[in-house]
Amino acid sequence: MEEQSKANADSTAILQLPTVDFAASTVHRTCLEGTRKAVLQMIWDWANDDASDKPIFWLCDIAGSGKSTVATSALETWQREGALGGRFFFSIASNEASTTGKFCSTIARDLAHYIPQLMPGIADAIKRNPSFLRSSLEEQLRVLVTGPVLRRQQRVILVIDAVDECKSGTQRKQLLDALCVAVQECKKLKIFMTSRPDPVIQSTLGAISIKAKVENRLHDVNHIDNVDDIAAYIHRSLDEILSPDKRQRLVEKAQGLFIWASTACRMLNSEATWDTPENIYDRLISVDKAGDIDDVYGLIFERIDPKAQESMCKMLALLLAAFEPLTVDEVQDILTHVKVRGSVKVLVQNLGSVLSVDERTQLIQFRHPTLVEYLRRCSMTPATSKFSIKLAEAHGQAASWCLNRLTSRTDGLKFNICQIESSFFLNKQIPNLADRISKFIPRQLQKNSNK
């Protein structure tokens, strides 16, 4: 009875840790079977070498080369083996996932989930350090991660993807410094991380000897296996759509860039398009520069029905302006609120090569950060852009919608909405506060209050 009570108390303590709700990892897939063999073998050799003096593996390559796909393959393998401790996918598409504010607490919750034996240690650390969230990143990592992992005999691997998408250079440096300290304090801890080339990351990790670095290995066409991997992906994806010689021309056009190949294949495989594969192929082959993903994005948006162009631009602007991803229904509600006609569901289906919808949450997500960067460039140079992405207008529309929601007589804010017995209680003194919030505050109202 006491053990069960202790377990329940531990679980409650851990569930109170703030976590990043946005999961960029849901957008990414694992490597196609038989591809990326050489790079994955380097990673497996590093992970399995308990005598190695390099506890950090840094996979560094350009945008769109397939780093997140490799990271997803690695973490799924380590999860099956019981070695995965936690994962954090930074993303510029999310306000929370582009900072380190909830990094340590998210990793700690993962540790308790993936390695349940560590739960008591993590819970005890939380109880002993109730104000740890006000501590430095290094101290949070020591309290929530390193300390509990020290009790484990087997290796524990953390996967940290797209470190360059942490917006603050100061935070990037603090994170890397803290990770370097952590792996030296805890010999069983290993860090697998990915990033684009970044001066802050390079200056922090460049001179240290405890890292293994693989750079520019995923896109360089001088490595014949990179070209072979993209060829395997394109030929398998388009086997019944294009002839072998046309598929081979797309392989050459991709110039080793996986995001170009995957986006092109999704365009050609789309069931929502009214264009023929042959026409799409001709347009892809005609783009000015091989491997230039901006040209492909431009081609995708040009193909949208001219009557839907305005609705598309306003939807993309809203997705870009949002602090966190929005659901299909939320975007539809905002467009209806500002009297913009069009079906968001149909638009997203037609943009399926660059947008995805999470089946569980219905959140609309950008498939790749290069699209976010492309749209931001369009918003900053409206005179020269083919598409009118009005970011300031989208912020105003989102604010108006939030205010309308908050002041709604039926679903808006109310005095003592959670029916608390007294306003003198602190949050931690209220039993089942999270359950009360879920019960009395509609999900959309919670989101509106945080925007």
C-alpha positions as CSV (number, residue, x, y, z in Angstrom):
1,M,0.0,0.0,0.0
2,E,2.8,2.4,0.9
3,E,4.7,1.5,-2.3
4,Q,1.6,2.3,-4.4
5,S,1.1,5.5,-2.6
6,K,4.8,6.5,-3.1
7,A,4.5,5.6,-6.8
8,N,1.4,7.7,-7.2
9,A,3.2,10.6,-5.5
10,D,6.2,10.2,-7.7
11,S,4.0,10.2,-10.8
12,T,2.1,13.3,-9.7
13,A,5.4,15.2,-9.1
14,I,6.7,14.3,-12.5
15,L,3.5,15.2,-14.3
16,Q,3.7,18.7,-12.8
17,L,6.9,19.3,-14.8
18,P,6.3,21.7,-17.6
19,T,6.8,20.1,-21.0
20,V,6.8,21.3,-24.7
21,D,3.5,20.1,-26.2
22,F,4.6,20.7,-29.7
23,A,6.3,17.5,-31.1
24,A,8.3,18.3,-34.2
25,S,9.3,14.6,-34.3
26,T,5.7,13.8,-35.5
27,V,6.5,15.5,-38.8
28,H,9.6,13.4,-39.5
29,R,9.8,9.8,-40.6
30,T,12.6,7.2,-40.4
31,C,15.0,6.6,-43.2
32,L,13.8,4.4,-46.0
33,E,15.0,0.9,-45.4
34,G,18.4,0.3,-47.0
35,T,19.4,4.0,-47.1
36,R,21.8,6.1,-45.0
37,K,23.6,2.9,-44.2
38,A,27.1,4.4,-43.9
39,V,26.0,7.3,-41.6
40,L,23.8,5.1,-39.4
41,Q,26.7,2.6,-39.0
42,M,28.9,5.5,-37.8
43,I,26.2,6.4,-35.2
44,W,25.7,2.7,-34.1
45,D,29.5,2.3,-33.7
46,W,29.6,5.5,-31.5
47,A,26.6,4.6,-29.4
48,N,27.8,1.0,-28.7
49,D,31.4,2.0,-27.8
50,D,31.3,2.2,-24.0
51,A,35.0,2.9,-24.0
52,S,34.8,5.9,-26.2
53,D,36.0,9.3,-24.9
54,K,33.6,11.1,-27.2
55,P,30.1,11.1,-25.5
56,I,28.7,13.7,-27.9
57,F,27.9,12.9,-31.5
58,W,27.3,16.0,-33.6
59,L,25.7,15.4,-37.1
60,C,26.1,18.7,-38.9
61,D,24.8,19.4,-42.4
62,I,22.9,21.9,-44.5
63,A,19.1,22.5,-44.4
64,G,17.1,19.7,-46.1
65,S,19.9,17.1,-46.1
66,G,17.9,14.6,-43.9
67,K,19.4,15.2,-40.5
68,S,16.0,14.9,-38.7
69,T,15.1,11.7,-40.5
70,V,18.4,10.2,-39.4
71,A,17.8,11.4,-35.8
72,T,14.3,9.8,-35.9
73,S,15.7,6.5,-37.1
74,A,18.3,6.6,-34.4
75,L,15.9,7.3,-31.5
76,E,13.5,4.6,-32.6
77,T,16.3,2.1,-32.6
78,W,17.5,3.2,-29.2
79,Q,14.0,3.2,-27.8
80,R,13.6,-0.5,-28.9
81,E,16.9,-1.3,-27.2
82,G,16.0,0.5,-24.0
83,A,18.8,3.0,-24.3
84,L,16.8,6.1,-25.2
85,G,16.5,8.6,-22.3
86,G,14.8,11.5,-24.0
87,R,14.4,13.6,-27.1
88,F,14.0,17.2,-27.9
89,F,13.3,18.5,-31.4
90,F,13.9,22.2,-31.6
91,S,11.7,23.9,-34.1
92,I,11.3,27.5,-35.3
93,A,7.6,26.7,-36.0
94,S,6.9,26.7,-32.2
95,N,7.6,29.4,-29.7
96,E,8.2,26.8,-26.9
97,A,10.2,24.4,-29.0
98,S,12.6,27.2,-30.1
99,T,13.8,28.0,-26.6
100,T,15.5,26.1,-23.8
101,G,12.9,27.2,-21.2
102,K,11.3,23.7,-20.9
103,F,14.2,21.7,-22.3
104,C,15.3,20.1,-19.0
105,S,11.8,19.4,-17.7
106,T,10.8,17.8,-21.0
107,I,13.8,15.6,-21.0
108,A,13.1,14.6,-17.3
109,R,9.6,13.6,-18.2
110,D,10.9,11.5,-21.1
111,L,13.5,9.8,-18.8
112,A,10.7,8.8,-16.4
113,H,8.6,7.5,-19.4
114,Y,11.4,5.6,-21.3
115,I,13.2,4.3,-18.2
116,P,10.6,3.9,-15.4
117,Q,13.3,2.8,-13.0
118,L,14.5,6.4,-12.9
119,M,11.1,7.8,-11.9
120,P,11.7,7.7,-8.1
121,G,15.1,9.5,-8.4
122,I,13.6,12.2,-10.6
123,A,10.6,12.7,-8.3
124,D,12.8,12.9,-5.3
125,A,15.0,15.5,-7.0
126,I,11.9,17.6,-7.7
127,K,10.8,17.4,-4.1
128,R,14.2,18.3,-2.8
129,N,14.5,21.2,-5.2
130,P,11.0,22.8,-5.5
131,S,12.4,26.0,-7.0
132,F,14.7,24.3,-9.6
133,L,13.0,26.1,-12.5
134,R,14.6,29.3,-11.4
135,S,18.0,27.7,-11.5
136,S,20.5,27.9,-14.4
137,L,20.2,25.5,-17.3
138,E,23.3,23.7,-16.1
139,E,21.8,23.2,-12.6
140,Q,18.4,22.1,-13.9
141,L,20.2,19.5,-16.0
142,R,22.2,18.3,-13.0
143,V,19.1,18.0,-10.8
144,L,16.6,16.5,-13.2
145,V,18.8,14.5,-15.6
146,T,22.4,13.9,-14.6
147,G,21.7,13.1,-11.0
148,P,19.0,10.4,-11.7
149,V,21.0,8.9,-14.6
150,L,24.1,8.4,-12.3
151,R,22.1,5.6,-10.5
152,R,21.8,3.6,-13.7
153,Q,24.5,1.1,-14.9
154,Q,23.5,1.1,-18.6
155,R,24.1,3.9,-21.1
156,V,21.4,6.5,-21.6
157,I,21.2,8.4,-24.9
158,L,19.5,11.8,-25.4
159,V,18.6,12.9,-28.9
160,I,18.6,16.6,-29.6
161,D,17.6,17.6,-33.1
162,A,18.0,21.0,-34.9
163,V,19.9,22.8,-32.1
164,D,20.4,25.7,-34.6
165,E,16.6,26.3,-34.4
166,C,16.9,27.4,-30.8
167,K,16.4,31.1,-31.6
168,S,18.7,32.6,-29.0
169,G,22.5,32.3,-29.6
170,T,23.0,32.8,-25.9
171,Q,20.6,29.9,-25.1
172,R,22.4,27.7,-27.7
173,K,25.7,28.3,-26.0
174,Q,24.3,27.8,-22.5
175,L,22.7,24.5,-23.6
176,L,25.9,23.2,-25.2
177,D,28.0,24.2,-22.2
178,A,25.6,22.5,-19.9
179,L,25.6,19.3,-22.0
180,C,29.3,19.2,-22.0
181,V,29.4,19.4,-18.3
182,A,26.7,16.8,-17.9
183,V,28.5,14.1,-20.0
184,Q,31.7,14.6,-18.1
185,E,29.9,14.3,-14.7
186,C,27.9,11.2,-15.8
187,K,29.9,8.7,-17.9
188,K,26.8,6.7,-18.8
189,L,25.2,9.7,-20.5
190,K,25.6,10.2,-24.3
191,I,24.2,13.0,-26.5
192,F,23.3,12.6,-30.1
193,M,22.6,16.1,-31.7
194,T,22.1,17.5,-35.1
195,S,22.3,21.0,-36.5
196,R,23.0,23.1,-39.5
197,P,26.4,24.8,-39.7
198,D,26.1,27.6,-37.0
199,P,28.8,29.9,-35.7
200,V,27.7,29.7,-32.1
201,I,27.6,25.9,-32.1
202,Q,30.9,25.7,-33.9
203,S,32.6,28.1,-31.5
204,T,31.3,26.2,-28.5
205,L,31.9,22.7,-29.6
206,G,34.7,23.2,-32.2
207,A,37.7,23.0,-29.9
208,I,36.4,20.3,-27.4
209,S,37.8,16.8,-27.7
210,I,34.7,15.0,-26.3
211,K,32.7,15.1,-29.5
212,A,32.5,13.0,-32.6
213,K,31.6,15.2,-35.6
214,V,30.2,14.2,-38.9
215,E,29.9,17.1,-41.3
216,N,28.4,17.5,-44.8
217,R,28.1,13.8,-45.1
218,L,24.4,13.6,-45.9
219,H,24.2,15.8,-49.0
220,D,27.7,15.8,-50.6
221,V,27.3,14.2,-54.1
222,N,31.0,13.2,-54.0
223,H,29.8,10.4,-51.6
224,I,28.1,8.1,-54.1
225,D,25.9,6.5,-51.4
226,N,24.1,9.9,-51.0
227,V,23.1,9.9,-54.7
228,D,22.2,6.2,-54.5
229,D,20.0,6.8,-51.4
230,I,18.1,9.6,-53.1
231,A,17.8,7.5,-56.3
232,A,16.4,4.6,-54.2
233,Y,13.9,7.0,-52.6
234,I,12.7,8.5,-55.9
235,H,12.5,5.3,-57.8
236,R,10.6,3.6,-55.0
237,S,8.2,6.5,-54.5
238,L,7.5,7.2,-58.1
239,D,7.7,3.6,-59.5
240,E,4.2,3.6,-61.0
241,I,4.1,7.3,-61.8
242,L,7.0,8.2,-64.0
243,S,9.3,6.3,-66.4
244,P,12.7,5.2,-65.2
245,D,14.5,7.8,-67.3
246,K,12.3,10.6,-65.9
247,R,12.9,9.4,-62.3
248,Q,16.6,9.5,-63.0
249,R,16.4,13.1,-64.2
250,L,14.8,14.0,-60.9
251,V,17.6,12.3,-59.0
252,E,20.1,14.5,-60.8
253,K,18.0,17.6,-60.3
254,A,17.9,17.0,-56.5
255,Q,21.7,17.5,-56.3
256,G,21.9,15.4,-53.2
257,L,19.3,17.5,-51.3
258,F,16.8,15.1,-49.7
259,I,14.1,17.8,-48.9
260,W,14.0,18.6,-52.7
261,A,13.5,14.9,-53.5
262,S,10.9,14.3,-50.9
263,T,8.9,17.4,-51.6
264,A,8.9,16.6,-55.4
265,C,7.8,13.1,-54.7
266,R,4.9,14.3,-52.5
267,M,3.8,16.7,-55.3
268,L,3.8,13.9,-57.8
269,N,2.0,11.5,-55.5
270,S,-0.6,13.9,-54.4
271,E,-4.2,12.8,-54.9
272,A,-5.5,16.3,-54.2
273,T,-4.0,17.9,-57.2
274,W,-5.9,18.5,-60.4
275,D,-2.6,18.6,-62.5
276,T,-1.1,15.5,-64.2
277,P,2.2,14.0,-63.0
278,E,3.7,14.7,-66.5
279,N,2.9,18.5,-66.1
280,I,4.3,18.6,-62.6
281,Y,7.4,16.7,-63.7
282,D,7.9,19.2,-66.6
283,R,7.7,22.1,-64.1
284,L,10.1,20.5,-61.7
285,I,12.6,19.9,-64.4
286,S,12.3,23.5,-65.7
287,V,13.2,25.1,-62.3
288,D,16.2,27.3,-62.7
289,K,18.7,25.9,-60.2
290,A,19.1,22.2,-59.4
291,G,18.5,21.5,-55.7
292,D,17.0,24.9,-55.0
293,I,14.1,24.2,-52.7
294,D,12.7,27.8,-52.9
295,D,12.0,27.2,-56.6
296,V,10.0,24.1,-55.7
297,Y,8.0,26.0,-53.0
298,G,7.2,28.7,-55.5
299,L,6.0,26.1,-58.0
300,I,3.7,24.5,-55.4
301,F,2.0,27.8,-54.5
302,E,1.7,28.8,-58.1
303,R,-0.3,25.6,-58.9
304,I,-3.0,26.5,-56.4
305,D,-6.3,27.7,-58.1
306,P,-6.1,31.5,-58.6
307,K,-9.5,31.8,-56.9
308,A,-8.0,30.3,-53.7
309,Q,-4.7,32.2,-53.8
310,E,-5.9,34.9,-51.3
311,S,-7.3,32.4,-48.8
312,M,-4.1,30.4,-49.1
313,C,-1.9,33.4,-48.4
314,K,-4.0,34.4,-45.4
315,M,-3.9,30.8,-44.0
316,L,-0.1,30.6,-44.5
317,A,0.3,34.0,-42.8
318,L,-1.8,32.8,-39.8
319,L,0.3,29.6,-39.5
320,L,3.4,31.7,-39.6
321,A,2.2,34.2,-37.0
322,A,1.0,31.6,-34.5
323,F,3.2,31.0,-31.4
324,E,2.2,27.4,-31.5
325,P,0.6,25.2,-34.3
326,L,-3.1,25.7,-34.9
327,T,-5.7,23.0,-35.7
328,V,-7.6,22.9,-39.0
329,D,-10.8,24.0,-37.2
330,E,-9.0,26.9,-35.5
331,V,-7.6,28.3,-38.7
332,Q,-11.0,27.9,-40.3
333,D,-12.6,29.7,-37.4
334,I,-10.2,32.6,-37.7
335,L,-10.7,33.0,-41.4
336,T,-14.5,32.9,-40.9
337,H,-14.1,35.5,-38.1
338,V,-12.3,37.9,-40.5
339,K,-14.7,37.1,-43.3
340,V,-12.3,35.2,-45.6
341,R,-13.9,32.5,-47.7
342,G,-12.4,29.1,-48.4
343,S,-12.1,25.6,-46.9
344,V,-8.9,25.2,-44.8
345,K,-9.2,21.4,-45.0
346,V,-9.2,21.5,-48.8
347,L,-6.3,24.0,-48.9
348,V,-4.2,21.9,-46.6
349,Q,-4.9,18.8,-48.7
350,N,-3.8,20.7,-51.8
351,L,-0.6,21.8,-49.9
352,G,0.0,18.3,-48.6
353,S,3.5,18.3,-50.1
354,V,4.6,21.1,-47.7
355,L,2.0,20.9,-44.8
356,S,0.9,18.0,-42.7
357,V,-1.9,17.4,-40.3
358,D,-1.4,15.4,-37.1
359,E,-4.1,12.7,-37.1
360,R,-4.4,12.7,-33.3
361,T,-4.4,16.4,-32.6
362,Q,-5.4,17.8,-36.1
363,L,-2.6,20.4,-35.7
364,I,-1.3,21.8,-39.0
365,Q,2.5,21.6,-39.2
366,F,5.1,22.8,-41.6
367,R,6.9,19.8,-43.0
368,H,10.3,21.5,-43.0
369,P,11.9,24.7,-41.5
370,T,13.0,25.7,-45.0
371,L,9.3,26.4,-45.8
372,V,9.0,28.7,-42.7
373,E,12.1,30.6,-43.8
374,Y,10.8,30.9,-47.4
375,L,7.5,32.3,-46.2
376,R,9.2,34.8,-43.9
377,R,11.3,36.0,-46.7
378,C,8.1,36.4,-48.8
379,S,6.6,38.5,-45.9
380,M,9.6,40.8,-45.7
381,T,9.8,41.5,-49.4
382,P,6.2,41.8,-50.5
383,A,7.1,44.0,-53.5
384,T,9.3,41.3,-55.0
385,S,7.5,38.2,-53.8
386,K,5.0,36.3,-55.9
387,F,2.8,35.7,-52.9
388,S,1.4,38.3,-50.5
389,I,2.2,37.0,-47.0
390,K,1.0,39.8,-44.7
391,L,2.4,38.9,-41.3
392,A,1.3,42.0,-39.4
393,E,-2.2,41.6,-40.7
394,A,-2.3,38.0,-39.5
395,H,-1.2,39.0,-36.0
396,G,-4.0,41.4,-35.9
397,Q,-6.5,38.9,-37.1
398,A,-5.3,36.3,-34.6
399,A,-5.5,38.9,-31.8
400,S,-9.1,39.9,-32.8
401,W,-10.1,36.2,-32.8
402,C,-8.6,35.5,-29.4
403,L,-10.3,38.5,-27.9
404,N,-13.6,37.4,-29.4
405,R,-13.2,34.0,-27.8
406,L,-12.1,35.3,-24.4
407,T,-15.2,37.6,-24.2
408,S,-17.7,35.0,-25.4
409,R,-20.7,34.8,-23.1
410,T,-21.0,31.1,-23.6
411,D,-17.4,29.8,-23.9
412,G,-15.3,32.8,-22.6
413,L,-13.7,33.7,-19.3
414,K,-15.8,33.6,-16.2
415,F,-15.1,34.5,-12.6
416,N,-13.8,31.5,-10.6
417,I,-14.1,29.4,-13.8
418,C,-12.4,26.4,-12.1
419,Q,-14.8,26.6,-9.0
420,I,-12.0,26.9,-6.5
421,E,-13.3,27.1,-2.9
422,S,-11.0,30.0,-1.9
423,S,-8.8,32.5,-3.8
424,F,-6.3,32.3,-0.9
425,F,-5.0,28.9,-2.0
426,L,-1.7,28.6,-3.9
427,N,-1.8,26.5,-7.0
428,K,0.2,23.7,-5.4
429,Q,-2.4,23.6,-2.5
430,I,-5.2,22.8,-4.9
431,P,-5.7,19.1,-5.4
432,N,-6.1,17.9,-9.0
433,L,-5.6,21.4,-10.4
434,A,-4.8,20.0,-13.8
435,D,-8.0,18.0,-13.8
436,R,-10.0,21.0,-12.9
437,I,-8.5,23.0,-15.7
438,S,-9.2,20.3,-18.2
439,K,-12.8,20.0,-17.0
440,F,-13.8,23.6,-16.7
441,I,-11.7,25.5,-19.2
442,P,-12.3,24.5,-22.9
443,R,-9.2,23.7,-24.8
444,Q,-9.6,26.6,-27.2
445,L,-10.0,29.0,-24.3
446,Q,-6.8,27.7,-22.8
447,K,-5.0,28.3,-26.1
448,N,-6.5,31.8,-26.5
449,S,-5.3,32.8,-23.1
450,N,-1.7,31.8,-23.9
451,K,-1.5,33.5,-27.3
